[in-house]
Amino acid sequence: MRLLVASHIKPWCKSNNEERLDGHNGFMFAPHIDALFDNGYISFDDEGKILISPQLGEKDRNAFNIDIDIKLTELPEKTKYYLKYHRDYIYIHN
């Protein structure tokens, strides 16, 4: 049974060869979190706090068990670089 998915922060198709293999350009997520992240419904700020798109309503957040207080800890600077890309180009702001 596959419980975790390796998820690129900056998508593989948008990354150069070095970025594709960079361990800082990825997270391990449950499949449903990976899908939300890849499709821009969630992201994370530089302090690791979850950002939830306005397009993901409360009913959907509850269905996916997304807590508004989720926070990643100890993000390396290089991971923050990739997260900025994700927020700028993938995350749905409105």
Phi, psi and omega in degrees: 000133181263111184258337179234149180237134173282121185242125173285141176282304170271119187306147179309314184291343179257355184263151171277177185300321179294316180294324180299326184261358182286121180297341177281349181263047180190159174224159169256119183234156165296151185306321182289327177289320176303315180296318178296318180293311181299328182266005172084012180279341173221156171207191180220142176278180184292344176267359178092000180287137180294140172248129182244124181298143173300342179286346179258099185288170183301320179299316178291319177302316179294319180297323180268001180057047178267114179271130182292351181259010178299136178215127173281151181246152173051061177281123176295154180304321182294325176293322177299325176301313180291323178296325176299317176302313181301314180295321183285327189240345184240315181301133180272107184281331184227000000 
